[in-house]
Amino acid sequence: MESNSSMNQQFIDKLIKVVDDNLHNENFGVSELARELGMTRSTLHRKVKSIIKKSVSEFIREARLKRAHKLIQNKTGTIAEIGFNVGFSSAAYFSKCFHDYYGYTPGEVELHQNEKKPEPDLVNVKPGKKRFLKILLYSFVLAVLATILFIIIKPI
């Protein structure tokens, strides 16, 4: 009997392949992906959300953006052409999504050639570690806010 982790990895591998094979199609979305995988939209959404903690549309959009990033680095066309080639129907929306994901515009890719956006381990996400990091981040933010309030209020 296969382990849950192994089955999840096989599912993710198939998911990635189907998405990669259809990135060029701007009409490819959650419904088409669910049909290709032989499951309902809601089942697909639940399974993807439980494994990679993202919605299916986020997963597809990020796959498009990662492919676009590689194409821009390889200078395979203009930014607008590349956006259309990876399934975005609007150059403006492509640029907005790209900037939101990478933190810089598609035109600035060359300036950021050596930076690499970390790829999450899609299957082996340890919930305890993720929770710990969230708590750590919130604690840090609270400490900073408390310090700022202390400086502003200054006790007598």
N, CA, C and O atoms as a DFTB+ gen file, in Angstrom:
624 C
 N C O
     1  1       0.837      -1.180       0.000
     2  2       0.000       0.000       0.000
     3  2       0.888       1.252       0.000
     4  3       1.830       1.352       0.786
     5  1       0.583       2.192      -0.877
     6  2       1.396       3.392      -0.993
     7  2       1.107       4.355       0.149
     8  3      -0.014       4.438       0.651
     9  1       2.147       5.079       0.543
    10  2       1.958       6.062       1.607
    11  2       1.191       7.264       1.066
    12  3       1.165       7.514      -0.139
    13  1       0.572       7.996       1.976
    14  2      -0.189       9.176       1.599
    15  2       0.717      10.205       0.909
    16  3       0.312      10.853      -0.056
    17  1       1.938      10.344       1.416
    18  2       2.896      11.286       0.849
    19  2       3.229      10.914      -0.597
    20  3       3.316      11.787      -1.461
    21  1       3.414       9.631      -0.857
    22  2       3.728       9.152      -2.204
    23  2       2.543       9.379      -3.145
    24  3       2.726       9.783      -4.294
    25  1       1.326       9.118      -2.653
    26  2       0.135       9.346      -3.471
    27  2      -0.044      10.834      -3.752
    28  3      -0.414      11.218      -4.862
    29  1       0.215      11.664      -2.757
    30  2       0.135      13.112      -2.951
    31  2       1.151      13.576      -3.978
    32  3       0.845      14.422      -4.818
    33  1       2.362      13.029      -3.916
    34  2       3.398      13.420      -4.866
    35  2       3.011      13.017      -6.280
    36  3       3.229      13.781      -7.220
    37  1       2.441      11.829      -6.447
    38  2       1.991      11.392      -7.769
    39  2       0.886      12.319      -8.284
    40  3       0.870      12.679      -9.461
    41  1      -0.029      12.700      -7.401
    42  2      -1.098      13.618      -7.793
    43  2      -0.508      14.958      -8.227
    44  3      -0.888      15.498      -9.266
    45  1       0.418      15.495      -7.433
    46  2       1.033      16.786      -7.754
    47  2       1.799      16.694      -9.078
    48  3       1.730      17.612      -9.894
    49  1       2.526      15.597      -9.296
    50  2       3.262      15.419     -10.556
    51  2       2.307      15.449     -11.751
    52  3       2.588      16.089     -12.764
    53  1       1.180      14.752     -11.621
    54  2       0.188      14.727     -12.701
    55  2      -0.428      16.111     -12.882
    56  3      -0.626      16.565     -14.009
    57  1      -0.729      16.780     -11.771
    58  2      -1.288      18.127     -11.801
    59  2      -0.348      19.073     -12.546
    60  3      -0.782      19.831     -13.414
    61  1       0.928      19.026     -12.208
    62  2       1.928      19.890     -12.845
    63  2       2.009      19.603     -14.334
    64  3       2.069      20.533     -15.138
    65  1       2.014      18.335     -14.712
    66  2       2.113      17.973     -16.127
    67  2       0.915      18.495     -16.915
    68  3       1.081      19.076     -17.987
    69  1      -0.287      18.289     -16.388
    70  2      -1.489      18.748     -17.094
    71  2      -1.475      20.268     -17.223
    72  3      -1.786      20.800     -18.289
    73  1      -1.120      20.967     -16.156
    74  2      -1.076      22.432     -16.196
    75  2      -0.012      22.882     -17.193
    76  3      -0.286      23.744     -18.028
    77  1       1.189      22.323     -17.128
    78  2       2.261      22.697     -18.057
    79  2       1.864      22.478     -19.515
    80  3       2.178      23.291     -20.384
    81  1       1.168      21.366     -19.772
    82  2       0.745      21.055     -21.142
    83  2      -0.300      22.029     -21.666
    84  3      -0.512      22.109     -22.876
    85  1      -0.949      22.764     -20.787
    86  2      -2.050      23.646     -21.198
    87  2      -1.820      25.121     -20.913
    88  3      -2.749      25.918     -21.045
    89  1      -0.613      25.507     -20.529
    90  2      -0.363      26.907     -20.168
    91  2      -0.648      27.874     -21.304
    92  3      -1.086      28.999     -21.063
    93  1      -0.412      27.461     -22.515
    94  2      -0.606      28.340     -23.672
    95  2      -2.075      28.702     -23.896
    96  3      -2.381      29.709     -24.535
    97  1      -2.978      27.880     -23.368
    98  2      -4.410      28.055     -23.585
    99  2      -4.980      29.015     -22.550
   100  3      -5.096      28.662     -21.377
   101  1      -5.334      30.222     -22.971
   102  2      -5.850      31.218     -22.023
   103  2      -7.186      30.805     -21.419
   104  3      -7.575      31.331     -20.377
   105  1      -7.897      29.872     -22.055
   106  2      -9.181      29.397     -21.542
   107  2      -9.036      28.222     -20.588
   108  3     -10.025      27.727     -20.048
   109  1      -7.800      27.776     -20.382
   110  2      -7.569      26.661     -19.467
   111  2      -7.669      27.170     -18.039
   112  3      -6.969      28.101     -17.642
   113  1      -8.550      26.541     -17.279
   114  2      -8.751      26.954     -15.896
   115  2      -9.108      25.761     -15.035
   116  3      -8.822      24.615     -15.381
   117  1      -9.730      26.043     -13.923
   118  2     -10.049      25.020     -12.934
   119  2     -10.952      23.931     -13.519
   120  3     -10.703      22.745     -13.301
   121  1     -11.986      24.314     -14.254
   122  2     -12.917      23.326     -14.820
   123  2     -12.214      22.384     -15.774
   124  3     -12.421      21.172     -15.726
   125  1     -11.380      22.940     -16.643
   126  2     -10.656      22.118     -17.622
   127  2      -9.657      21.201     -16.922
   128  3      -9.494      20.044     -17.309
   129  1      -8.992      21.717     -15.898
   130  2      -8.043      20.904     -15.149
   131  2      -8.760      19.758     -14.438
   132  3      -8.289      18.621     -14.458
   133  1      -9.883      20.055     -13.819
   134  2     -10.661      19.017     -13.128
   135  2     -11.094      17.933     -14.120
   136  3     -11.016      16.741     -13.823
   137  1     -11.547      18.362     -15.294
   138  2     -11.971      17.404     -16.313
   139  2     -10.793      16.518     -16.736
   140  3     -10.942      15.302     -16.859
   141  1      -9.629      17.128     -16.959
   142  2      -8.427      16.373     -17.365
   143  2      -8.024      15.350     -16.305
   144  3      -7.538      14.267     -16.630
   145  1      -8.228      15.702     -15.045
   146  2      -7.836      14.817     -13.951
   147  2      -8.951      13.855     -13.547
   148  3      -8.757      12.987     -12.696
   149  1     -10.122      14.020     -14.166
   150  2     -11.239      13.118     -13.892
   151  2     -11.859      13.296     -12.524
   152  3     -12.218      12.320     -11.865
   153  1     -11.985      14.546     -12.093
   154  2     -12.612      14.807     -10.797
   155  2     -13.451      16.073     -10.881
   156  3     -13.342      16.842     -11.836
   157  1     -14.277      16.276      -9.882
   158  2     -15.099      17.488      -9.865
   159  2     -14.236      18.674      -9.439
   160  3     -13.160      18.515      -8.862
   161  1     -14.748      19.872      -9.744
   162  2     -14.031      21.098      -9.343
   163  2     -13.848      21.148      -7.831
   164  3     -12.773      21.491      -7.341
   165  1     -14.899      20.806      -7.099
   166  2     -14.820      20.908      -5.638
   167  2     -13.844      19.882      -5.062
   168  3     -13.116      20.188      -4.117
   169  1     -13.820      18.682      -5.613
   170  2     -12.871      17.671      -5.143
   171  2     -11.437      18.119      -5.444
   172  3     -10.545      18.002      -4.604
   173  1     -11.238      18.634      -6.657
   174  2      -9.907      19.135      -7.035
   175  2      -9.485      20.260      -6.101
   176  3      -8.354      20.280      -5.614
   177  1     -10.392      21.192      -5.855
   178  2     -10.065      22.324      -4.982
   179  2      -9.674      21.843      -3.584
   180  3      -8.664      22.281      -3.032
   181  1     -10.478      20.940      -3.013
   182  2     -10.184      20.429      -1.657
   183  2      -8.831      19.728      -1.615
   184  3      -8.044      19.938      -0.691
   185  1      -8.564      18.893      -2.621
   186  2      -7.324      18.118      -2.622
   187  2      -6.100      19.036      -2.769
   188  3      -5.121      18.898      -2.035
   189  1      -6.168      19.969      -3.722
   190  2      -5.042      20.892      -3.932
   191  2      -4.837      21.763      -2.699
   192  3      -3.705      21.951      -2.254
   193  1      -5.910      22.289      -2.151
   194  2      -5.812      23.152      -0.972
   195  2      -5.202      22.399       0.216
   196  3      -4.415      22.964       0.975
   197  1      -5.569      21.128       0.372
   198  2      -5.055      20.356       1.507
   199  2      -3.580      20.010       1.346
   200  3      -2.857      19.894       2.336
   201  1      -3.127      19.844       0.099
   202  2      -1.729      19.444      -0.121
   203  2      -0.798      20.643      -0.199
   204  3       0.240      20.668       0.464
   205  1      -1.161      21.642      -1.007
   206  2      -0.217      22.746      -1.233
   207  2      -0.657      24.074      -0.647
   208  3       0.025      25.086      -0.808
   209  1      -1.803      24.073       0.036
   210  2      -2.273      25.268       0.747
   211  2      -2.500      26.466      -0.177
   212  3      -2.337      27.614       0.235
   213  1      -2.873      26.192      -1.420
   214  2      -3.192      27.237      -2.395
   215  2      -4.445      26.817      -3.135
   216  3      -4.793      25.637      -3.184
   217  1      -5.119      27.806      -3.711
   218  2      -6.262      27.461      -4.551
   219  2      -5.739      26.950      -5.892
   220  3      -4.579      27.162      -6.245
   221  1      -6.605      26.282      -6.621
   222  2      -6.218      25.744      -7.927
   223  2      -5.874      26.886      -8.870
   224  3      -4.904      26.797      -9.622
   225  1      -6.666      27.967      -8.838
   226  2      -6.362      29.085      -9.736
   227  2      -5.031      29.744      -9.400
   228  3      -4.314      30.176     -10.302
   229  1      -4.687      29.828      -8.117
   230  2      -3.369      30.360      -7.737
   231  2      -2.268      29.466      -8.306
   232  3      -1.267      29.950      -8.832
   233  1      -2.472      28.160      -8.191
   234  2      -1.489      27.202      -8.690
   235  2      -1.275      27.381     -10.194
   236  3      -0.137      27.415     -10.661
   237  1      -2.366      27.495     -10.946
   238  2      -2.278      27.674     -12.402
   239  2      -1.602      29.003     -12.729
   240  3      -0.717      29.055     -13.583
   241  1      -2.015      30.076     -12.053
   242  2      -1.429      31.394     -12.310
   243  2       0.073      31.389     -12.024
   244  3       0.856      31.935     -12.802
   245  1       0.477      30.772     -10.908
   246  2       1.899      30.728     -10.581
   247  2       2.682      29.902     -11.591
   248  3       3.824      30.236     -11.908
   249  1       2.088      28.833     -12.099
   250  2       2.751      28.038     -13.134
   251  2       2.954      28.887     -14.386
   252  3       4.016      28.833     -15.007
   253  1       1.949      29.665     -14.758
   254  2       2.058      30.557     -15.922
   255  2       3.175      31.583     -15.699
   256  3       3.975      31.853     -16.595
   257  1       3.213      32.148     -14.487
   258  2       4.213      33.180     -14.188
   259  2       5.634      32.611     -14.184
   260  3       6.568      33.260     -14.655
   261  1       5.791      31.402     -13.653
   262  2       7.125      30.783     -13.636
   263  2       7.615      30.499     -15.054
   264  3       8.783      30.720     -15.375
   265  1       6.698      30.001     -15.906
   266  2       7.072      29.760     -17.297
   267  2       7.418      31.079     -17.983
   268  3       8.404      31.157     -18.716
   269  1       6.617      32.107     -17.750
   270  2       6.865      33.418     -18.349
   271  2       8.218      33.958     -17.916
   272  3       8.949      34.527     -18.727
   273  1       8.558      33.785     -16.644
   274  2       9.839      34.265     -16.134
   275  2      10.995      33.627     -16.911
   276  3      11.940      34.306     -17.313
   277  1      10.898      32.304     -17.112
   278  2      11.946      31.613     -17.875
   279  2      12.013      32.112     -19.308
   280  3      13.101      32.313     -19.846
   281  1      10.852      32.313     -19.931
   282  2      10.822      32.788     -21.319
   283  2      11.395      34.202     -21.432
   284  3      12.089      34.515     -22.400
   285  1      11.111      35.045     -20.457
   286  2      11.660      36.405     -20.465
   287  2      13.179      36.346     -20.302
   288  3      13.907      37.055     -20.996
   289  1      13.655      35.498     -19.384
   290  2      15.101      35.349     -19.199
   291  2      15.776      34.898     -20.489
   292  3      16.877      35.345     -20.811
   293  1      15.113      34.013     -21.224
   294  2      15.677      33.495     -22.473
   295  2      15.400      34.401     -23.667
   296  3      15.803      34.096     -24.790
   297  1      14.714      35.510     -23.425
   298  2      14.412      36.514     -24.457
   299  2      13.754      35.880     -25.682
   300  3      14.207      36.072     -26.810
   301  1      12.677      35.120     -25.448
   302  2      12.007      34.416     -26.535
   303  2      10.941      35.268     -27.224
   304  3      10.248      34.772     -28.112
   305  1      10.796      36.507     -26.847
   306  2       9.811      37.396     -27.457
   307  2       9.639      38.632     -26.608
   308  3      10.332      38.820     -25.608
   309  1       8.710      39.470     -27.015
   310  2       8.427      40.652     -26.207
   311  2       7.663      40.212     -24.961
   312  3       7.139      39.100     -24.895
   313  1       7.613      41.086     -23.998
   314  2       6.920      40.762     -22.758
   315  2       5.437      40.489     -23.026
   316  3       4.864      39.557     -22.461
   317  1       4.825      41.293     -23.878
   318  2       3.405      41.082     -24.207
   319  2       3.207      39.733     -24.892
   320  3       2.265      39.011     -24.566
   321  1       4.083      39.382     -25.840
   322  2       3.984      38.090     -26.535
   323  2       4.110      36.932     -25.547
   324  3       3.357      35.960     -25.606
   325  1       5.062      37.055     -24.654
   326  2       5.273      35.988     -23.660
   327  2       4.050      35.862     -22.762
   328  3       3.613      34.751     -22.462
   329  1       3.498      36.987     -22.333
   330  2       2.284      36.965     -21.521
   331  2       1.154      36.229     -22.223
   332  3       0.458      35.417     -21.614
   333  1       0.975      36.515     -23.501
   334  2      -0.068      35.835     -24.274
   335  2       0.264      34.354     -24.458
   336  3      -0.627      33.505     -24.420
   337  1       1.557      34.044     -24.659
   338  2       1.979      32.654     -24.878
   339  2       1.778      31.758     -23.652
   340  3       1.646      30.541     -23.787
   341  1       1.756      32.350     -22.473
   342  2       1.545      31.541     -21.265
   343  2       0.105      31.637     -20.759
   344  3      -0.202      31.215     -19.644
   345  1      -0.772      32.198     -21.595
   346  2      -2.191      32.139     -21.287
   347  2      -2.835      33.365     -20.679
   348  3      -3.996      33.304     -20.274
   349  1      -2.119      34.483     -20.599
   350  2      -2.745      35.713     -20.111
   351  2      -3.356      36.431     -21.308
   352  3      -2.698      36.586     -22.337
   353  1      -4.602      36.869     -21.186
   354  2      -5.264      37.516     -22.317
   355  2      -5.036      39.027     -22.330
   356  3      -5.418      39.709     -23.282
   357  1      -4.420      39.542     -21.281
   358  2      -4.163      40.979     -21.185
   359  2      -2.723      41.203     -20.712
   360  3      -2.288      40.637     -19.709
   361  1      -1.999      42.039     -21.457
   362  2      -0.617      42.345     -21.087
   363  2      -0.570      43.088     -19.745
   364  3       0.342      42.875     -18.947
   365  1      -1.547      43.952     -19.504
   366  2      -1.578      44.708     -18.251
   367  2      -1.797      43.770     -17.062
   368  3      -1.133      43.902     -16.034
   369  1      -2.734      42.818     -17.204
   370  2      -2.994      41.876     -16.118
   371  2      -1.786      40.971     -15.899
   372  3      -1.447      40.644     -14.762
   373  1      -1.142      40.572     -16.983
   374  2       0.077      39.764     -16.872
   375  2       1.133      40.518     -16.067
   376  3       1.728      39.960     -15.145
   377  1       1.363      41.770     -16.409
   378  2       2.365      42.569     -15.694
   379  2       2.014      42.733     -14.223
   380  3       2.889      42.660     -13.360
   381  1       0.735      42.956     -13.936
   382  2       0.298      43.114     -12.548
   383  2       0.533      41.824     -11.757
   384  3       1.086      41.855     -10.658
   385  1       0.112      40.699     -12.322
   386  2       0.296      39.409     -11.642
   387  2       1.778      39.105     -11.454
   388  3       2.186      38.628     -10.395
   389  1       2.574      39.376     -12.468
   390  2       4.008      39.124     -12.411
   391  2       4.630      39.940     -11.282
   392  3       5.407      39.420     -10.481
   393  1       4.279      41.222     -11.229
   394  2       4.822      42.096     -10.185
   395  2       4.371      41.648      -8.795
   396  3       5.161      41.642      -7.852
   397  1       3.104      41.275      -8.677
   398  2       2.593      40.807      -7.381
   399  2       3.341      39.558      -6.912
   400  3       3.608      39.403      -5.720
   401  1       3.678      38.673      -7.844
   402  2       4.317      37.406      -7.486
   403  2       5.825      37.559      -7.250
   404  3       6.360      37.047      -6.266
   405  1       6.499      38.263      -8.153
   406  2       7.959      38.365      -8.065
   407  2       8.452      39.612      -7.337
   408  3       9.583      39.634      -6.850
   409  1       7.625      40.641      -7.258
   410  2       8.062      41.865      -6.597
   411  2       8.761      42.834      -7.531
   412  3       9.280      43.860      -7.091
   413  1       8.776      42.519      -8.803
   414  2       9.319      43.411      -9.822
   415  2       8.584      43.137     -11.130
   416  3       7.935      42.104     -11.294
   417  1       8.702      44.087     -12.055
   418  2       7.961      43.967     -13.314
   419  2       8.666      43.009     -14.274
   420  3       9.845      42.704     -14.095
   421  1       7.949      42.538     -15.287
   422  2       8.590      41.671     -16.277
   423  2       9.775      42.359     -16.970
   424  3      10.741      41.699     -17.354
   425  1       9.697      43.672     -17.127
   426  2      10.784      44.415     -17.750
   427  2      12.035      44.481     -16.887
   428  3      13.108      44.816     -17.389
   429  1      11.923      44.172     -15.613
   430  2      13.061      44.233     -14.694
   431  2      13.693      42.867     -14.445
   432  3      14.552      42.735     -13.573
   433  1      13.281      41.857     -15.195
   434  2      13.786      40.495     -14.980
   435  2      15.305      40.453     -15.096
   436  3      15.972      39.808     -14.287
   437  1      15.849      41.131     -16.091
   438  2      17.303      41.101     -16.290
   439  2      18.048      41.640     -15.069
   440  3      19.126      41.151     -14.732
   441  1      17.477      42.641     -14.411
   442  2      18.116      43.208     -13.218
   443  2      18.129      42.220     -12.057
   444  3      18.950      42.327     -11.146
   445  1      17.216      41.266     -12.100
   446  2      17.069      40.305     -11.005
   447  2      17.449      38.894     -11.434
   448  3      16.953      37.921     -10.865
   449  1      18.322      38.770     -12.430
   450  2      18.702      37.468     -12.994
   451  2      19.188      36.481     -11.938
   452  3      18.853      35.299     -11.999
   453  1      19.963      36.945     -10.984
   454  2      20.590      36.026     -10.025
   455  2      19.705      35.706      -8.832
   456  3      20.041      34.840      -8.024
   457  1      18.574      36.399      -8.714
   458  2      17.653      36.110      -7.613
   459  2      16.821      34.902      -7.994
   460  3      16.495      34.700      -9.164
   461  1      16.488      34.115      -7.011
   462  2      15.650      32.962      -7.271
   463  2      14.544      32.930      -6.232
   464  3      14.805      32.935      -5.029
   465  1      13.314      32.899      -6.707
   466  2      12.176      32.799      -5.785
   467  2      12.149      31.372      -5.270
   468  3      12.121      30.431      -6.064
   469  1      12.156      31.194      -3.954
   470  2      12.169      29.832      -3.418
   471  2      10.928      29.061      -3.806
   472  3       9.812      29.575      -3.733
   473  1      11.132      27.834      -4.216
   474  2      10.026      26.952      -4.571
   475  2       9.625      26.155      -3.341
   476  3      10.476      25.522      -2.715
   477  1       8.353      26.172      -2.984
   478  2       7.945      25.406      -1.814
   479  2       7.965      23.915      -2.092
   480  3       7.734      23.482      -3.221
   481  1       8.241      23.138      -1.067
   482  2       8.133      21.687      -1.157
   483  2       6.648      21.392      -1.069
   484  3       6.058      21.475       0.008
   485  1       6.040      21.047      -2.196
   486  2       4.590      20.978      -2.282
   487  2       3.970      19.877      -1.439
   488  3       2.824      20.011      -1.010
   489  1       4.690      18.800      -1.189
   490  2       4.084      17.686      -0.471
   491  2       4.516      17.647       0.983
   492  3       3.700      17.361       1.859
   493  1       5.761      17.925       1.253
   494  2       6.291      17.743       2.599
   495  2       6.224      19.010       3.445
   496  3       7.162      19.311       4.183
   497  1       5.140      19.743       3.345
   498  2       4.952      20.928       4.178
   499  2       4.604      20.450       5.579
   500  3       3.629      19.724       5.778
   501  1       5.395      20.856       6.527
   502  2       5.171      20.441       7.908
   503  2       4.324      21.505       8.595
   504  3       4.803      22.608       8.861
   505  1       3.059      21.174       8.884
   506  2       2.153      22.158       9.473
   507  2       2.685      22.761      10.762
   508  3       2.497      23.956      10.991
   509  1       3.340      21.985      11.608
   510  2       3.872      22.495      12.864
   511  2       4.895      23.587      12.641
   512  3       4.887      24.603      13.336
   513  1       5.772      23.385      11.680
   514  2       6.807      24.373      11.381
   515  2       6.180      25.643      10.818
   516  3       6.588      26.749      11.172
   517  1       5.193      25.486       9.944
   518  2       4.523      26.630       9.357
   519  2       3.834      27.446      10.451
   520  3       3.902      28.675      10.453
   521  1       3.174      26.757      11.373
   522  2       2.486      27.429      12.480
   523  2       3.497      28.153      13.372
   524  3       3.257      29.281      13.804
   525  1       4.617      27.504      13.641
   526  2       5.658      28.106      14.464
   527  2       6.169      29.399      13.818
   528  3       6.349      30.407      14.502
   529  1       6.403      29.368      12.502
   530  2       6.898      30.557      11.812
   531  2       5.878      31.690      11.837
   532  3       6.249      32.857      11.964
   533  1       4.592      31.352      11.716
   534  2       3.546      32.374      11.802
   535  2       3.551      33.016      13.181
   536  3       3.488      34.240      13.299
   537  1       3.626      32.195      14.224
   538  2       3.631      32.705      15.598
   539  2       4.861      33.578      15.820
   540  3       4.778      34.631      16.453
   541  1       5.990      33.141      15.300
   542  2       7.222      33.911      15.424
   543  2       7.088      35.270      14.742
   544  3       7.496      36.292      15.294
   545  1       6.519      35.275      13.548
   546  2       6.327      36.523      12.815
   547  2       5.382      37.446      13.568
   548  3       5.678      38.630      13.730
   549  1       4.244      36.922      14.035
   550  2       3.294      37.741      14.784
   551  2       3.937      38.284      16.067
   552  3       3.697      39.434      16.435
   553  1       4.738      37.480      16.740
   554  2       5.415      37.928      17.961
   555  2       6.371      39.071      17.662
   556  3       6.455      40.040      18.416
   557  1       7.090      38.946      16.550
   558  2       8.028      39.998      16.158
   559  2       7.284      41.300      15.871
   560  3       7.690      42.370      16.326
   561  1       6.182      41.200      15.108
   562  2       5.397      42.388      14.777
   563  2       4.853      43.029      16.047
   564  3       4.889      44.252      16.184
   565  1       4.352      42.224      16.971
   566  2       3.840      42.765      18.236
   567  2       4.944      43.445      19.042
   568  3       4.715      44.493      19.646
   569  1       6.131      42.859      19.056
   570  2       7.254      43.454      19.788
   571  2       7.628      44.809      19.185
   572  3       7.898      45.763      19.913
   573  1       7.643      44.887      17.865
   574  2       7.968      46.151      17.194
   575  2       6.900      47.200      17.517
   576  3       7.222      48.341      17.847
   577  1       5.628      46.804      17.419
   578  2       4.548      47.736      17.731
   579  2       4.613      48.205      19.190
   580  3       4.405      49.384      19.473
   581  1       4.899      47.289      20.106
   582  2       5.007      47.653      21.520
   583  2       6.151      48.639      21.728
   584  3       6.012      49.588      22.499
   585  1       7.262      48.431      21.060
   586  2       8.411      49.332      21.160
   587  2       8.049      50.713      20.631
   588  3       8.384      51.723      21.248
   589  1       7.368      50.760      19.495
   590  2       6.971      52.045      18.919
   591  2       6.015      52.773      19.862
   592  3       6.164      53.973      20.090
   593  1       5.032      52.051      20.414
   594  2       4.109      52.668      21.361
   595  2       4.829      53.178      22.609
   596  3       4.514      54.253      23.118
   597  1       5.789      52.406      23.096
   598  2       6.564      52.807      24.268
   599  2       7.328      54.098      23.985
   600  3       7.397      54.983      24.837
   601  1       7.898      54.202      22.793
   602  2       8.656      55.401      22.425
   603  2       7.717      56.593      22.302
   604  3       8.045      57.688      22.757
   605  1       6.560      56.392      21.696
   606  2       5.614      57.494      21.476
   607  2       4.992      57.955      22.788
   608  3       4.910      59.158      23.036
   609  1       4.560      57.039      23.621
   610  2       3.845      57.376      24.863
   611  2       4.806      57.786      25.967
   612  3       4.452      58.652      26.767
   613  1       5.983      57.222      26.056
   614  2       7.001      57.511      27.068
   615  2       6.399      57.610      28.461
   616  3       5.827      58.640      28.817
   617  1       6.519      56.578      29.233
   618  2       5.961      56.638      30.606
   619  2       6.646      57.705      31.451
   620  3       7.828      57.998      31.268
   621  1       5.915      58.258      32.342
   622  2       6.425      59.359      33.172
   623  2       7.317      58.845      34.264
   624  3       7.835      59.629      35.058
